[in-house]
Amino acid sequence: MPAAPSLGRTVLDAARRVGRRAIVSRGWADFDPIDAAPDAIAVGDVNQQALFPRVAAVVHHGGAGTTTTAARAGAAQVITPMFSDQFYWAHRVCELAIGTSAASMGLSAETLAAALDVALAPAVADRARRFANDVATDGADVGAREIIRRLGV
């Protein structure tokens, strides 16, 4: 997603404000390097399915794939939507009480830290962990069966 290179610093500062470590993906935005402190690392491409079950919260843009991967991992979410269906997914995460959203425009360490406080609250984090068991993984099969049923094949 398009983002200012300084956003990596904003994420790190927000994580530190709430007493957490951070893994910052450089991503396509090519975020500025993180400082050398031991509480943060910057990474390139990562396997989200392997990483997300090991983190307390995922801060992301709200794409359908990332939202689903975080939900399946049981990680609380902070979505910072920018366009398209990302606003829908941010709304769903809030509605399901498995995270929250923060406006991507004008995002600051203060506003992101406040959103992290919400997502990391015990009730939200617990709900996200429990919700992971409810995320369907057979959507393509269900869709194919429904098409076949409707076609009468």
mmCIF file of the C-alpha atoms, coordinates in Angstrom:
data_MODEL
# 
_entry.id   MODEL 
# 
loop_
_atom_site.group_PDB 
_atom_site.id 
_atom_site.type_symbol 
_atom_site.label_atom_id 
_atom_site.label_alt_id 
_atom_site.label_comp_id 
_atom_site.label_asym_id 
_atom_site.label_entity_id 
_atom_site.label_seq_id 
_atom_site.pdbx_PDB_ins_code 
_atom_site.Cartn_x 
_atom_site.Cartn_y 
_atom_site.Cartn_z 
_atom_site.occupancy 
_atom_site.B_iso_or_equiv 
_atom_site.pdbx_formal_charge 
_atom_site.auth_seq_id 
_atom_site.auth_comp_id 
_atom_site.auth_asym_id 
_atom_site.auth_atom_id 
_atom_site.pdbx_PDB_model_num 
ATOM 1   C CA . MET A 1 1   ? 0.000   0.000   0.000   1.00 0.00 ? 1   MET A CA 1 
ATOM 2   C CA . PRO A 1 2   ? 1.203   3.508   -0.612  1.00 0.00 ? 2   PRO A CA 1 
ATOM 3   C CA . ALA A 1 3   ? 2.460   5.109   2.573   1.00 0.00 ? 3   ALA A CA 1 
ATOM 4   C CA . ALA A 1 4   ? 4.958   7.689   3.732   1.00 0.00 ? 4   ALA A CA 1 
ATOM 5   C CA . PRO A 1 5   ? 8.345   6.136   4.532   1.00 0.00 ? 5   PRO A CA 1 
ATOM 6   C CA . SER A 1 6   ? 8.070   7.692   8.015   1.00 0.00 ? 6   SER A CA 1 
ATOM 7   C CA . LEU A 1 7   ? 5.086   5.462   8.845   1.00 0.00 ? 7   LEU A CA 1 
ATOM 8   C CA . GLY A 1 8   ? 7.460   2.748   10.056  1.00 0.00 ? 8   GLY A CA 1 
ATOM 9   C CA . ARG A 1 9   ? 8.736   5.164   12.703  1.00 0.00 ? 9   ARG A CA 1 
ATOM 10  C CA . THR A 1 10  ? 5.145   6.047   13.660  1.00 0.00 ? 10  THR A CA 1 
ATOM 11  C CA . VAL A 1 11  ? 4.304   2.372   14.168  1.00 0.00 ? 11  VAL A CA 1 
ATOM 12  C CA . LEU A 1 12  ? 7.428   1.825   16.250  1.00 0.00 ? 12  LEU A CA 1 
ATOM 13  C CA . ASP A 1 13  ? 6.759   4.893   18.403  1.00 0.00 ? 13  ASP A CA 1 
ATOM 14  C CA . ALA A 1 14  ? 3.158   3.770   18.972  1.00 0.00 ? 14  ALA A CA 1 
ATOM 15  C CA . ALA A 1 15  ? 4.268   0.262   19.984  1.00 0.00 ? 15  ALA A CA 1 
ATOM 16  C CA . ARG A 1 16  ? 6.728   1.708   22.457  1.00 0.00 ? 16  ARG A CA 1 
ATOM 17  C CA . ARG A 1 17  ? 4.036   3.978   23.927  1.00 0.00 ? 17  ARG A CA 1 
ATOM 18  C CA . VAL A 1 18  ? 1.983   0.904   24.815  1.00 0.00 ? 18  VAL A CA 1 
ATOM 19  C CA . GLY A 1 19  ? 4.998   -1.076  26.026  1.00 0.00 ? 19  GLY A CA 1 
ATOM 20  C CA . ARG A 1 20  ? 5.184   -3.527  23.123  1.00 0.00 ? 20  ARG A CA 1 
ATOM 21  C CA . ARG A 1 21  ? 7.853   -4.726  20.738  1.00 0.00 ? 21  ARG A CA 1 
ATOM 22  C CA . ALA A 1 22  ? 7.337   -4.239  17.009  1.00 0.00 ? 22  ALA A CA 1 
ATOM 23  C CA . ILE A 1 23  ? 7.984   -6.125  13.808  1.00 0.00 ? 23  ILE A CA 1 
ATOM 24  C CA . VAL A 1 24  ? 7.659   -3.607  10.988  1.00 0.00 ? 24  VAL A CA 1 
ATOM 25  C CA . SER A 1 25  ? 7.315   -4.856  7.446   1.00 0.00 ? 25  SER A CA 1 
ATOM 26  C CA . ARG A 1 26  ? 9.103   -2.556  5.030   1.00 0.00 ? 26  ARG A CA 1 
ATOM 27  C CA . GLY A 1 27  ? 6.584   -3.587  2.398   1.00 0.00 ? 27  GLY A CA 1 
ATOM 28  C CA . TRP A 1 28  ? 6.066   -1.800  -0.880  1.00 0.00 ? 28  TRP A CA 1 
ATOM 29  C CA . ALA A 1 29  ? 6.254   1.533   0.945   1.00 0.00 ? 29  ALA A CA 1 
ATOM 30  C CA . ASP A 1 30  ? 9.934   0.817   1.688   1.00 0.00 ? 30  ASP A CA 1 
ATOM 31  C CA . PHE A 1 31  ? 9.679   2.178   5.232   1.00 0.00 ? 31  PHE A CA 1 
ATOM 32  C CA . ASP A 1 32  ? 12.714  3.898   6.695   1.00 0.00 ? 32  ASP A CA 1 
ATOM 33  C CA . PRO A 1 33  ? 15.018  1.607   8.644   1.00 0.00 ? 33  PRO A CA 1 
ATOM 34  C CA . ILE A 1 34  ? 14.143  1.076   12.282  1.00 0.00 ? 34  ILE A CA 1 
ATOM 35  C CA . ASP A 1 35  ? 16.642  2.079   14.972  1.00 0.00 ? 35  ASP A CA 1 
ATOM 36  C CA . ALA A 1 36  ? 18.984  -0.485  16.491  1.00 0.00 ? 36  ALA A CA 1 
ATOM 37  C CA . ALA A 1 37  ? 17.044  -0.878  19.765  1.00 0.00 ? 37  ALA A CA 1 
ATOM 38  C CA . PRO A 1 38  ? 16.308  -4.516  20.681  1.00 0.00 ? 38  PRO A CA 1 
ATOM 39  C CA . ASP A 1 39  ? 12.529  -3.973  20.850  1.00 0.00 ? 39  ASP A CA 1 
ATOM 40  C CA . ALA A 1 40  ? 11.979  -3.708  17.089  1.00 0.00 ? 40  ALA A CA 1 
ATOM 41  C CA . ILE A 1 41  ? 12.995  -5.193  13.794  1.00 0.00 ? 41  ILE A CA 1 
ATOM 42  C CA . ALA A 1 42  ? 12.222  -4.286  10.207  1.00 0.00 ? 42  ALA A CA 1 
ATOM 43  C CA . VAL A 1 43  ? 11.617  -7.181  7.834   1.00 0.00 ? 43  VAL A CA 1 
ATOM 44  C CA . GLY A 1 44  ? 11.013  -7.721  4.149   1.00 0.00 ? 44  GLY A CA 1 
ATOM 45  C CA . ASP A 1 45  ? 8.563   -10.305 2.889   1.00 0.00 ? 45  ASP A CA 1 
ATOM 46  C CA . VAL A 1 46  ? 7.201   -12.559 5.613   1.00 0.00 ? 46  VAL A CA 1 
ATOM 47  C CA . ASN A 1 47  ? 4.887   -15.533 5.832   1.00 0.00 ? 47  ASN A CA 1 
ATOM 48  C CA . GLN A 1 48  ? 1.883   -13.950 7.552   1.00 0.00 ? 48  GLN A CA 1 
ATOM 49  C CA . GLN A 1 49  ? 0.332   -17.344 8.327   1.00 0.00 ? 49  GLN A CA 1 
ATOM 50  C CA . ALA A 1 50  ? 3.436   -18.235 10.339  1.00 0.00 ? 50  ALA A CA 1 
ATOM 51  C CA . LEU A 1 51  ? 3.996   -14.819 11.928  1.00 0.00 ? 51  LEU A CA 1 
ATOM 52  C CA . PHE A 1 52  ? 0.524   -13.638 12.940  1.00 0.00 ? 52  PHE A CA 1 
ATOM 53  C CA . PRO A 1 53  ? -0.248  -16.420 15.464  1.00 0.00 ? 53  PRO A CA 1 
ATOM 54  C CA . ARG A 1 54  ? 2.866   -15.277 17.355  1.00 0.00 ? 54  ARG A CA 1 
ATOM 55  C CA . VAL A 1 55  ? 1.959   -11.591 17.748  1.00 0.00 ? 55  VAL A CA 1 
ATOM 56  C CA . ALA A 1 56  ? -0.445  -9.805  20.089  1.00 0.00 ? 56  ALA A CA 1 
ATOM 57  C CA . ALA A 1 57  ? -1.836  -7.481  17.402  1.00 0.00 ? 57  ALA A CA 1 
ATOM 58  C CA . VAL A 1 58  ? -1.528  -6.811  13.698  1.00 0.00 ? 58  VAL A CA 1 
ATOM 59  C CA . VAL A 1 59  ? -1.611  -3.231  12.405  1.00 0.00 ? 59  VAL A CA 1 
ATOM 60  C CA . HIS A 1 60  ? -2.448  -3.239  8.703   1.00 0.00 ? 60  HIS A CA 1 
ATOM 61  C CA . HIS A 1 61  ? -4.261  -1.612  5.796   1.00 0.00 ? 61  HIS A CA 1 
ATOM 62  C CA . GLY A 1 62  ? -7.389  -3.764  5.924   1.00 0.00 ? 62  GLY A CA 1 
ATOM 63  C CA . GLY A 1 63  ? -7.131  -5.808  2.767   1.00 0.00 ? 63  GLY A CA 1 
ATOM 64  C CA . ALA A 1 64  ? -9.342  -8.887  2.716   1.00 0.00 ? 64  ALA A CA 1 
ATOM 65  C CA . GLY A 1 65  ? -6.389  -11.280 2.760   1.00 0.00 ? 65  GLY A CA 1 
ATOM 66  C CA . THR A 1 66  ? -4.513  -9.659  5.625   1.00 0.00 ? 66  THR A CA 1 
ATOM 67  C CA . THR A 1 67  ? -7.714  -9.231  7.641   1.00 0.00 ? 67  THR A CA 1 
ATOM 68  C CA . THR A 1 68  ? -8.603  -12.899 7.181   1.00 0.00 ? 68  THR A CA 1 
ATOM 69  C CA . THR A 1 69  ? -5.074  -14.079 7.964   1.00 0.00 ? 69  THR A CA 1 
ATOM 70  C CA . ALA A 1 70  ? -5.001  -12.049 11.186  1.00 0.00 ? 70  ALA A CA 1 
ATOM 71  C CA . ALA A 1 71  ? -8.478  -13.295 12.154  1.00 0.00 ? 71  ALA A CA 1 
ATOM 72  C CA . ARG A 1 72  ? -7.514  -16.932 11.498  1.00 0.00 ? 72  ARG A CA 1 
ATOM 73  C CA . ALA A 1 73  ? -4.380  -16.389 13.616  1.00 0.00 ? 73  ALA A CA 1 
ATOM 74  C CA . GLY A 1 74  ? -6.392  -15.070 16.559  1.00 0.00 ? 74  GLY A CA 1 
ATOM 75  C CA . ALA A 1 75  ? -4.493  -11.772 16.613  1.00 0.00 ? 75  ALA A CA 1 
ATOM 76  C CA . ALA A 1 76  ? -6.247  -8.554  17.560  1.00 0.00 ? 76  ALA A CA 1 
ATOM 77  C CA . GLN A 1 77  ? -6.227  -6.032  14.714  1.00 0.00 ? 77  GLN A CA 1 
ATOM 78  C CA . VAL A 1 78  ? -5.820  -2.319  14.124  1.00 0.00 ? 78  VAL A CA 1 
ATOM 79  C CA . ILE A 1 79  ? -6.867  -1.472  10.596  1.00 0.00 ? 79  ILE A CA 1 
ATOM 80  C CA . THR A 1 80  ? -5.827  1.792   8.950   1.00 0.00 ? 80  THR A CA 1 
ATOM 81  C CA . PRO A 1 81  ? -7.963  1.768   5.781   1.00 0.00 ? 81  PRO A CA 1 
ATOM 82  C CA . MET A 1 82  ? -7.101  3.922   2.784   1.00 0.00 ? 82  MET A CA 1 
ATOM 83  C CA . PHE A 1 83  ? -9.535  2.995   0.006   1.00 0.00 ? 83  PHE A CA 1 
ATOM 84  C CA . SER A 1 84  ? -11.939 0.478   -1.477  1.00 0.00 ? 84  SER A CA 1 
ATOM 85  C CA . ASP A 1 85  ? -13.053 -2.516  0.594   1.00 0.00 ? 85  ASP A CA 1 
ATOM 86  C CA . GLN A 1 86  ? -10.569 -1.731  3.373   1.00 0.00 ? 86  GLN A CA 1 
ATOM 87  C CA . PHE A 1 87  ? -13.222 0.422   5.070   1.00 0.00 ? 87  PHE A CA 1 
ATOM 88  C CA . TYR A 1 88  ? -15.645 -2.498  4.974   1.00 0.00 ? 88  TYR A CA 1 
ATOM 89  C CA . TRP A 1 89  ? -13.102 -4.812  6.626   1.00 0.00 ? 89  TRP A CA 1 
ATOM 90  C CA . ALA A 1 90  ? -12.279 -2.188  9.252   1.00 0.00 ? 90  ALA A CA 1 
ATOM 91  C CA . HIS A 1 91  ? -15.995 -1.928  10.018  1.00 0.00 ? 91  HIS A CA 1 
ATOM 92  C CA . ARG A 1 92  ? -16.341 -5.730  10.268  1.00 0.00 ? 92  ARG A CA 1 
ATOM 93  C CA . VAL A 1 93  ? -13.350 -6.045  12.613  1.00 0.00 ? 93  VAL A CA 1 
ATOM 94  C CA . CYS A 1 94  ? -14.890 -3.395  14.873  1.00 0.00 ? 94  CYS A CA 1 
ATOM 95  C CA . GLU A 1 95  ? -18.349 -4.950  14.631  1.00 0.00 ? 95  GLU A CA 1 
ATOM 96  C CA . LEU A 1 96  ? -16.958 -8.371  15.567  1.00 0.00 ? 96  LEU A CA 1 
ATOM 97  C CA . ALA A 1 97  ? -14.975 -6.794  18.438  1.00 0.00 ? 97  ALA A CA 1 
ATOM 98  C CA . ILE A 1 98  ? -11.729 -8.456  17.325  1.00 0.00 ? 98  ILE A CA 1 
ATOM 99  C CA . GLY A 1 99  ? -9.917  -5.138  16.923  1.00 0.00 ? 99  GLY A CA 1 
ATOM 100 C CA . THR A 1 100 ? -10.414 -1.531  15.955  1.00 0.00 ? 100 THR A CA 1 
ATOM 101 C CA . SER A 1 101 ? -9.550  0.930   13.230  1.00 0.00 ? 101 SER A CA 1 
ATOM 102 C CA . ALA A 1 102 ? -7.628  4.168   13.020  1.00 0.00 ? 102 ALA A CA 1 
ATOM 103 C CA . ALA A 1 103 ? -7.826  6.779   10.299  1.00 0.00 ? 103 ALA A CA 1 
ATOM 104 C CA . SER A 1 104 ? -4.901  6.349   7.934   1.00 0.00 ? 104 SER A CA 1 
ATOM 105 C CA . MET A 1 105 ? -4.855  10.046  7.070   1.00 0.00 ? 105 MET A CA 1 
ATOM 106 C CA . GLY A 1 106 ? -3.064  11.993  9.760   1.00 0.00 ? 106 GLY A CA 1 
ATOM 107 C CA . LEU A 1 107 ? -2.079  8.845   11.619  1.00 0.00 ? 107 LEU A CA 1 
ATOM 108 C CA . SER A 1 108 ? 0.249   9.677   14.491  1.00 0.00 ? 108 SER A CA 1 
ATOM 109 C CA . ALA A 1 109 ? 2.015   7.739   17.206  1.00 0.00 ? 109 ALA A CA 1 
ATOM 110 C CA . GLU A 1 110 ? -0.604  9.052   19.661  1.00 0.00 ? 110 GLU A CA 1 
ATOM 111 C CA . THR A 1 111 ? -3.647  7.971   17.625  1.00 0.00 ? 111 THR A CA 1 
ATOM 112 C CA . LEU A 1 112 ? -2.112  4.619   16.751  1.00 0.00 ? 112 LEU A CA 1 
ATOM 113 C CA . ALA A 1 113 ? -1.141  3.989   20.390  1.00 0.00 ? 113 ALA A CA 1 
ATOM 114 C CA . ALA A 1 114 ? -4.736  4.733   21.419  1.00 0.00 ? 114 ALA A CA 1 
ATOM 115 C CA . ALA A 1 115 ? -5.985  2.231   18.828  1.00 0.00 ? 115 ALA A CA 1 
ATOM 116 C CA . LEU A 1 116 ? -3.463  -0.354  20.049  1.00 0.00 ? 116 LEU A CA 1 
ATOM 117 C CA . ASP A 1 117 ? -4.719  0.162   23.604  1.00 0.00 ? 117 ASP A CA 1 
ATOM 118 C CA . VAL A 1 118 ? -8.217  -0.735  22.388  1.00 0.00 ? 118 VAL A CA 1 
ATOM 119 C CA . ALA A 1 119 ? -7.065  -3.778  20.397  1.00 0.00 ? 119 ALA A CA 1 
ATOM 120 C CA . LEU A 1 120 ? -4.837  -5.061  23.200  1.00 0.00 ? 120 LEU A CA 1 
ATOM 121 C CA . ALA A 1 121 ? -7.497  -4.727  25.891  1.00 0.00 ? 121 ALA A CA 1 
ATOM 122 C CA . PRO A 1 122 ? -8.016  -8.165  27.445  1.00 0.00 ? 122 PRO A CA 1 
ATOM 123 C CA . ALA A 1 123 ? -11.625 -8.487  26.266  1.00 0.00 ? 123 ALA A CA 1 
ATOM 124 C CA . VAL A 1 124 ? -10.756 -7.651  22.645  1.00 0.00 ? 124 VAL A CA 1 
ATOM 125 C CA . ALA A 1 125 ? -7.617  -9.812  22.578  1.00 0.00 ? 125 ALA A CA 1 
ATOM 126 C CA . ASP A 1 126 ? -9.565  -12.734 24.090  1.00 0.00 ? 126 ASP A CA 1 
ATOM 127 C CA . ARG A 1 127 ? -12.400 -12.294 21.585  1.00 0.00 ? 127 ARG A CA 1 
ATOM 128 C CA . ALA A 1 128 ? -9.885  -12.282 18.708  1.00 0.00 ? 128 ALA A CA 1 
ATOM 129 C CA . ARG A 1 129 ? -8.320  -15.525 19.977  1.00 0.00 ? 129 ARG A CA 1 
ATOM 130 C CA . ARG A 1 130 ? -11.718 -17.208 20.326  1.00 0.00 ? 130 ARG A CA 1 
ATOM 131 C CA . PHE A 1 131 ? -12.929 -15.879 16.965  1.00 0.00 ? 131 PHE A CA 1 
ATOM 132 C CA . ALA A 1 132 ? -10.065 -17.641 15.161  1.00 0.00 ? 132 ALA A CA 1 
ATOM 133 C CA . ASN A 1 133 ? -11.967 -20.914 15.582  1.00 0.00 ? 133 ASN A CA 1 
ATOM 134 C CA . ASP A 1 134 ? -15.005 -19.443 13.791  1.00 0.00 ? 134 ASP A CA 1 
ATOM 135 C CA . VAL A 1 135 ? -13.237 -18.341 10.604  1.00 0.00 ? 135 VAL A CA 1 
ATOM 136 C CA . ALA A 1 136 ? -14.275 -20.626 7.777   1.00 0.00 ? 136 ALA A CA 1 
ATOM 137 C CA . THR A 1 137 ? -11.490 -22.017 5.640   1.00 0.00 ? 137 THR A CA 1 
ATOM 138 C CA . ASP A 1 138 ? -13.600 -23.758 3.011   1.00 0.00 ? 138 ASP A CA 1 
ATOM 139 C CA . GLY A 1 139 ? -15.074 -20.757 1.202   1.00 0.00 ? 139 GLY A CA 1 
ATOM 140 C CA . ALA A 1 140 ? -14.108 -21.925 -2.288  1.00 0.00 ? 140 ALA A CA 1 
ATOM 141 C CA . ASP A 1 141 ? -15.705 -25.334 -1.711  1.00 0.00 ? 141 ASP A CA 1 
ATOM 142 C CA . VAL A 1 142 ? -18.883 -23.771 -0.323  1.00 0.00 ? 142 VAL A CA 1 
ATOM 143 C CA . GLY A 1 143 ? -19.055 -21.356 -3.265  1.00 0.00 ? 143 GLY A CA 1 
ATOM 144 C CA . ALA A 1 144 ? -18.525 -24.099 -5.826  1.00 0.00 ? 144 ALA A CA 1 
ATOM 145 C CA . ARG A 1 145 ? -21.211 -26.301 -4.243  1.00 0.00 ? 145 ARG A CA 1 
ATOM 146 C CA . GLU A 1 146 ? -23.648 -23.371 -4.235  1.00 0.00 ? 146 GLU A CA 1 
ATOM 147 C CA . ILE A 1 147 ? -23.002 -22.630 -7.922  1.00 0.00 ? 147 ILE A CA 1 
ATOM 148 C CA . ILE A 1 148 ? -23.524 -26.284 -8.794  1.00 0.00 ? 148 ILE A CA 1 
ATOM 149 C CA . ARG A 1 149 ? -26.707 -26.379 -6.711  1.00 0.00 ? 149 ARG A CA 1 
ATOM 150 C CA . ARG A 1 150 ? -28.109 -23.266 -8.386  1.00 0.00 ? 150 ARG A CA 1 
ATOM 151 C CA . LEU A 1 151 ? -27.250 -24.552 -11.853 1.00 0.00 ? 151 LEU A CA 1 
ATOM 152 C CA . GLY A 1 152 ? -28.942 -27.854 -11.047 1.00 0.00 ? 152 GLY A CA 1 
ATOM 153 C CA . VAL A 1 153 ? -25.929 -29.814 -12.201 1.00 0.00 ? 153 VAL A CA 1 
# 
